Amino acid sequence: MLAFGYNIIVKLLAYLFHLKEYIVGVNQKLLEYHIGRLKDKRVEVRLQSIQELVLLNDIGALDALRDVFTNDSDVEVRKAAQEAGRVIFKNQASNSTG
């Protein structure tokens, strides 16, 4: 009976490992998608993608947000990118310290 329980635990751990890899892959695809949309000609699309990047809370977005803050032609998009970068940076800093 003990071996049966051990086998279930091993299978569950393997499943959780694969699930984590799947989630990381999906998150990476979402990150790439929204970073790509930061170059859209429509302001509303760029603003929406900035908000989605905040929800993803991935430090991989920081370089793209910095580029938008530095180079975007729309002042509201630049402000949103700056604030999004601050939020993500702050969240990551607080996650790493405690």
FIDO-628631 format. One record per residue: x, y, z of N, C-alpha, C, O in turn; residue number from 1; residue in one letter. Coordinates in nm, 2 decimals. Each point is the difference from the previous one (the first is absolute). Layout:
<pts>
[pt [X, Y, Z], [X, Y, Z], [X, Y, Z], [X, Y, Z], NUM, "A"]
...
</pts>
This chain:
<pts>
[pt [0.08, -0.12, 0.00], [-0.08, 0.12, 0.00], [0.09, 0.13, 0.00], [-0.04, 0.09, -0.07], 1, "M"]
[pt [0.15, -0.10, 0.14], [0.09, 0.12, 0.01], [0.06, 0.03, -0.14], [0.01, 0.11, -0.03], 2, "L"]
[pt [0.02, -0.22, -0.04], [0.06, 0.02, -0.14], [-0.10, 0.07, -0.09], [0.03, 0.08, -0.08], 3, "A"]
[pt [-0.16, -0.12, 0.10], [-0.11, 0.06, -0.08], [0.00, 0.15, 0.02], [-0.01, 0.08, -0.09], 4, "F"]
[pt [0.01, -0.04, 0.22], [0.00, 0.14, 0.03], [0.12, 0.08, -0.05], [-0.01, 0.11, -0.05], 5, "G"]
[pt [0.13, -0.18, 0.06], [0.12, 0.06, -0.05], [-0.01, 0.02, -0.15], [0.04, 0.11, -0.05], 6, "Y"]
[pt [-0.09, -0.21, -0.03], [-0.02, 0.02, -0.14], [-0.09, 0.11, -0.04], [0.02, 0.07, -0.10], 7, "N"]
[pt [-0.13, -0.05, 0.18], [-0.09, 0.11, -0.03], [0.07, 0.13, 0.02], [-0.02, 0.10, -0.08], 8, "I"]
[pt [0.10, -0.09, 0.19], [0.07, 0.13, 0.03], [0.10, 0.03, -0.11], [0.01, 0.11, -0.05], 9, "I"]
[pt [0.06, -0.21, 0.00], [0.10, 0.02, -0.11], [-0.07, 0.04, -0.13], [0.04, 0.10, -0.06], 10, "V"]
[pt [-0.15, -0.16, 0.03], [-0.08, 0.04, -0.12], [-0.06, 0.14, 0.02], [0.01, 0.08, -0.10], 11, "K"]
[pt [-0.05, -0.04, 0.21], [-0.06, 0.13, 0.03], [0.11, 0.11, -0.02], [-0.02, 0.10, -0.06], 12, "L"]
[pt [0.14, -0.13, 0.12], [0.11, 0.09, -0.01], [0.05, 0.02, -0.15], [0.02, 0.11, -0.04], 13, "L"]
[pt [-0.02, -0.22, -0.03], [0.03, 0.01, -0.15], [-0.10, 0.08, -0.07], [0.03, 0.08, -0.09], 14, "A"]
[pt [-0.16, -0.10, 0.12], [-0.10, 0.08, -0.06], [0.01, 0.15, 0.03], [-0.01, 0.08, -0.09], 15, "Y"]
[pt [0.04, -0.05, 0.22], [0.01, 0.14, 0.04], [0.12, 0.06, -0.07], [0.00, 0.12, -0.04], 16, "L"]
[pt [0.11, -0.19, 0.02], [0.12, 0.05, -0.07], [-0.04, 0.04, -0.14], [0.04, 0.10, -0.05], 17, "F"]
[pt [-0.11, -0.19, -0.02], [-0.04, 0.02, -0.14], [-0.10, 0.12, -0.01], [0.01, 0.08, -0.09], 18, "H"]
[pt [-0.09, -0.07, 0.19], [-0.10, 0.11, 0.00], [0.07, 0.13, 0.02], [-0.03, 0.10, -0.07], 19, "L"]
[pt [0.13, -0.10, 0.15], [0.08, 0.13, 0.02], [0.07, 0.04, -0.13], [0.00, 0.11, -0.04], 20, "K"]
[pt [0.06, -0.21, -0.03], [0.07, 0.03, -0.13], [-0.10, 0.05, -0.10], [0.03, 0.09, -0.07], 21, "E"]
[pt [-0.15, -0.14, 0.07], [-0.11, 0.04, -0.09], [-0.04, 0.14, 0.03], [-0.01, 0.09, -0.09], 22, "Y"]
[pt [-0.01, -0.06, 0.22], [-0.04, 0.14, 0.04], [0.11, 0.10, -0.04], [-0.03, 0.11, -0.05], 23, "I"]
[pt [0.16, -0.14, 0.08], [0.11, 0.08, -0.04], [0.00, 0.03, -0.15], [0.02, 0.11, -0.04], 24, "V"]
[pt [-0.04, -0.21, -0.04], [-0.01, 0.01, -0.14], [-0.11, 0.09, -0.05], [0.02, 0.09, -0.09], 25, "G"]
[pt [-0.14, -0.10, 0.15], [-0.11, 0.08, -0.03], [0.03, 0.15, 0.04], [-0.03, 0.09, -0.08], 26, "V"]
[pt [0.08, -0.07, 0.19], [0.04, 0.13, 0.05], [0.10, 0.07, -0.10], [-0.02, 0.11, -0.03], 27, "N"]
[pt [0.12, -0.19, -0.01], [0.09, 0.06, -0.10], [-0.06, 0.04, -0.13], [0.03, 0.10, -0.06], 28, "Q"]
[pt [-0.13, -0.18, 0.01], [-0.07, 0.03, -0.12], [-0.08, 0.12, 0.02], [-0.01, 0.09, -0.09], 29, "K"]
[pt [-0.06, -0.07, 0.20], [-0.08, 0.12, 0.03], [0.09, 0.12, 0.01], [-0.03, 0.11, -0.05], 30, "L"]
[pt [0.15, -0.13, 0.11], [0.09, 0.11, 0.02], [0.05, 0.05, -0.14], [-0.01, 0.12, -0.03], 31, "L"]
[pt [0.04, -0.21, -0.06], [0.05, 0.03, -0.13], [-0.11, 0.07, -0.08], [0.02, 0.09, -0.08], 32, "E"]
[pt [-0.14, -0.14, 0.09], [-0.12, 0.05, -0.07], [-0.02, 0.15, 0.04], [-0.02, 0.08, -0.09], 33, "Y"]
[pt [0.01, -0.06, 0.22], [-0.02, 0.14, 0.04], [0.11, 0.10, -0.03], [-0.02, 0.11, -0.02], 34, "H"]
[pt [0.14, -0.16, 0.03], [0.12, 0.08, -0.04], [-0.01, 0.04, -0.14], [0.03, 0.11, -0.04], 35, "I"]
[pt [-0.07, -0.21, -0.05], [-0.02, 0.03, -0.14], [-0.11, 0.11, -0.02], [0.02, 0.08, -0.09], 36, "G"]
[pt [-0.12, -0.09, 0.17], [-0.11, 0.10, -0.02], [0.04, 0.14, 0.04], [-0.08, 0.10, -0.02], 37, "R"]
[pt [0.19, -0.08, 0.09], [0.04, 0.13, 0.04], [0.04, 0.08, -0.12], [0.02, 0.12, 0.01], 38, "L"]
[pt [0.00, -0.18, -0.12], [0.04, 0.07, -0.13], [-0.13, 0.03, -0.09], [0.02, 0.05, -0.11], 39, "K"]
[pt [-0.13, -0.09, 0.16], [-0.13, 0.02, -0.08], [-0.02, 0.15, -0.02], [0.04, 0.08, 0.09], 40, "D"]
[pt [-0.09, -0.04, -0.20], [-0.02, 0.14, -0.03], [-0.12, 0.06, 0.08], [0.00, 0.12, 0.01], 41, "K"]
[pt [-0.08, -0.21, 0.05], [-0.12, 0.06, 0.07], [0.04, 0.01, 0.15], [0.05, -0.09, 0.07], 42, "R"]
[pt [-0.07, 0.21, -0.02], [0.03, 0.03, 0.14], [-0.07, -0.09, 0.10], [0.06, -0.05, 0.09], 43, "V"]
[pt [-0.19, 0.03, -0.12], [-0.08, -0.09, 0.09], [0.06, -0.14, 0.01], [-0.01, -0.06, 0.11], 44, "E"]
[pt [0.06, 0.01, -0.22], [0.06, -0.13, 0.01], [0.13, 0.00, 0.08], [0.02, -0.09, 0.08], 45, "V"]
[pt [0.06, 0.19, -0.10], [0.12, 0.01, 0.08], [-0.03, 0.01, 0.15], [0.07, -0.06, 0.08], 46, "R"]
[pt [-0.17, 0.14, -0.05], [-0.04, 0.02, 0.14], [-0.05, -0.13, 0.06], [0.04, -0.03, 0.12], 47, "L"]
[pt [-0.12, -0.04, -0.19], [-0.05, -0.13, 0.05], [0.11, -0.10, 0.02], [0.00, -0.07, 0.10], 48, "Q"]
[pt [0.10, 0.07, -0.19], [0.11, -0.10, 0.02], [0.08, 0.04, 0.12], [0.05, -0.09, 0.07], 49, "S"]
[pt [-0.03, 0.22, -0.05], [0.07, 0.04, 0.12], [-0.07, -0.05, 0.13], [0.07, -0.05, 0.09], 50, "I"]
[pt [-0.20, 0.06, -0.09], [-0.07, -0.05, 0.12], [0.01, -0.15, 0.01], [0.01, -0.06, 0.11], 51, "Q"]
[pt [-0.01, -0.01, -0.22], [0.01, -0.15, 0.00], [0.14, -0.04, 0.05], [0.02, -0.09, 0.07], 52, "E"]
[pt [0.08, 0.17, -0.11], [0.14, -0.03, 0.05], [0.01, 0.02, 0.15], [0.07, -0.07, 0.07], 53, "L"]
[pt [-0.14, 0.17, -0.02], [0.00, 0.02, 0.15], [-0.07, -0.13, 0.06], [0.06, -0.05, 0.10], 54, "V"]
[pt [-0.16, 0.00, -0.15], [-0.07, -0.12, 0.05], [0.10, -0.12, 0.00], [0.00, -0.08, 0.09], 55, "L"]
[pt [0.07, 0.07, -0.20], [0.10, -0.11, -0.01], [0.11, 0.01, 0.10], [0.06, -0.10, 0.05], 56, "L"]
[pt [-0.03, 0.22, -0.01], [0.10, 0.03, 0.10], [0.14, -0.07, -0.02], [0.05, -0.06, 0.09], 57, "N"]
[pt [-0.01, 0.07, -0.22], [0.12, -0.07, -0.04], [0.11, 0.10, -0.02], [-0.02, 0.09, -0.08], 58, "D"]
[pt [0.14, -0.11, 0.14], [0.11, 0.10, -0.02], [0.05, 0.00, -0.15], [0.07, 0.09, -0.04], 59, "I"]
[pt [-0.11, -0.19, -0.03], [0.03, -0.01, -0.15], [-0.06, 0.12, -0.07], [0.04, 0.02, -0.12], 60, "G"]
[pt [-0.14, 0.04, 0.17], [-0.07, 0.12, -0.06], [0.07, 0.13, 0.02], [-0.03, 0.10, -0.07], 61, "A"]
[pt [0.13, -0.09, 0.16], [0.05, 0.12, 0.04], [0.08, 0.07, -0.11], [-0.02, 0.13, -0.02], 62, "L"]
[pt [0.10, -0.20, -0.05], [0.07, 0.07, -0.11], [-0.09, 0.05, -0.11], [0.02, 0.12, -0.05], 63, "D"]
[pt [-0.13, -0.19, 0.02], [-0.09, 0.05, -0.10], [-0.08, 0.12, 0.05], [-0.02, 0.09, -0.07], 64, "A"]
[pt [-0.02, -0.09, 0.20], [-0.07, 0.11, 0.06], [0.09, 0.12, 0.00], [-0.04, 0.12, -0.02], 65, "L"]
[pt [0.17, -0.14, 0.05], [0.10, 0.12, 0.00], [0.01, 0.06, -0.14], [0.00, 0.12, -0.02], 66, "R"]
[pt [0.00, -0.21, -0.08], [0.01, 0.05, -0.14], [-0.13, 0.08, -0.04], [0.01, 0.10, -0.06], 67, "D"]
[pt [-0.12, -0.15, 0.11], [-0.13, 0.08, -0.03], [0.01, 0.13, 0.08], [-0.04, 0.10, -0.06], 68, "V"]
[pt [0.08, -0.10, 0.18], [0.01, 0.12, 0.08], [0.09, 0.10, -0.07], [-0.03, 0.12, 0.00], 69, "F"]
[pt [0.14, -0.17, -0.06], [0.10, 0.09, -0.06], [-0.05, 0.05, -0.14], [0.03, 0.11, -0.04], 70, "T"]
[pt [-0.10, -0.20, -0.03], [-0.01, 0.03, -0.15], [-0.14, 0.02, -0.05], [-0.02, 0.05, -0.11], 71, "N"]
[pt [-0.09, -0.09, 0.19], [-0.13, 0.01, -0.06], [-0.04, 0.14, -0.02], [0.04, 0.09, 0.07], 72, "D"]
[pt [-0.12, -0.07, -0.18], [-0.04, 0.13, -0.04], [-0.12, 0.06, 0.09], [-0.02, 0.12, 0.00], 73, "S"]
[pt [-0.05, -0.21, 0.07], [-0.11, 0.04, 0.08], [0.04, 0.02, 0.15], [0.05, -0.09, 0.06], 74, "D"]
[pt [-0.09, 0.21, -0.01], [0.04, 0.02, 0.14], [-0.07, -0.09, 0.10], [0.06, -0.04, 0.10], 75, "V"]
[pt [-0.18, 0.00, -0.13], [-0.07, -0.08, 0.10], [0.05, -0.15, -0.01], [0.01, -0.06, 0.11], 76, "E"]
[pt [0.04, 0.02, -0.22], [0.06, -0.13, -0.01], [0.13, 0.00, 0.07], [0.04, -0.09, 0.07], 77, "V"]
[pt [0.04, 0.20, -0.08], [0.13, 0.01, 0.07], [-0.02, 0.00, 0.15], [0.07, -0.07, 0.07], 78, "R"]
[pt [-0.17, 0.14, -0.02], [-0.03, 0.00, 0.14], [-0.05, -0.13, 0.05], [0.05, -0.05, 0.10], 79, "K"]
[pt [-0.13, -0.02, -0.18], [-0.05, -0.13, 0.04], [0.12, -0.10, 0.00], [0.01, -0.09, 0.09], 80, "A"]
[pt [0.08, 0.10, -0.18], [0.12, -0.09, -0.01], [0.09, 0.02, 0.13], [0.05, -0.09, 0.06], 81, "A"]
[pt [-0.04, 0.22, -0.03], [0.09, 0.03, 0.11], [-0.06, -0.06, 0.13], [0.07, -0.06, 0.08], 82, "Q"]
[pt [-0.20, 0.09, -0.06], [-0.07, -0.05, 0.12], [0.00, -0.16, 0.01], [0.02, -0.06, 0.10], 83, "E"]
[pt [-0.04, 0.00, -0.22], [0.00, -0.15, -0.01], [0.14, -0.05, 0.04], [0.01, -0.10, 0.08], 84, "A"]
[pt [0.09, 0.16, -0.13], [0.14, -0.04, 0.04], [0.02, 0.01, 0.15], [0.07, -0.08, 0.06], 85, "G"]
[pt [-0.11, 0.19, -0.01], [0.01, 0.02, 0.15], [-0.07, -0.11, 0.08], [0.06, -0.05, 0.09], 86, "R"]
[pt [-0.18, 0.02, -0.13], [-0.08, -0.10, 0.07], [0.07, -0.13, -0.01], [0.01, -0.07, 0.10], 87, "V"]
[pt [0.03, 0.03, -0.22], [0.06, -0.13, -0.02], [0.13, -0.01, 0.08], [0.03, -0.10, 0.07], 88, "I"]
[pt [0.05, 0.20, -0.08], [0.13, 0.01, 0.07], [-0.02, -0.01, 0.15], [0.06, -0.08, 0.07], 89, "F"]
[pt [-0.16, 0.15, -0.02], [-0.03, 0.00, 0.15], [-0.05, -0.14, 0.04], [0.04, -0.05, 0.10], 90, "K"]
[pt [-0.13, -0.01, -0.18], [-0.05, -0.13, 0.03], [0.11, -0.10, 0.01], [0.00, -0.09, 0.09], 91, "N"]
[pt [0.09, 0.09, -0.19], [0.11, -0.09, 0.00], [0.10, 0.02, 0.11], [0.05, -0.10, 0.06], 92, "Q"]
[pt [-0.03, 0.22, -0.02], [0.09, 0.03, 0.11], [-0.06, -0.05, 0.13], [0.07, -0.06, 0.08], 93, "A"]
[pt [-0.20, 0.08, -0.06], [-0.06, -0.04, 0.12], [-0.01, -0.16, 0.01], [0.00, -0.06, 0.10], 94, "S"]
[pt [-0.02, 0.00, -0.22], [0.00, -0.15, -0.01], [0.13, -0.06, 0.04], [0.01, -0.11, 0.06], 95, "N"]
[pt [0.10, 0.18, -0.10], [0.13, -0.06, 0.03], [0.05, 0.03, 0.14], [0.09, -0.07, 0.04], 96, "S"]
[pt [-0.15, 0.16, 0.03], [0.04, 0.03, 0.14], [-0.08, -0.06, 0.10], [0.03, 0.00, 0.12], 97, "T"]
[pt [-0.14, -0.06, -0.16], [-0.08, -0.05, 0.11], [-0.12, -0.07, -0.05], [-0.08, -0.05, 0.08], 98, "G"]
</pts>
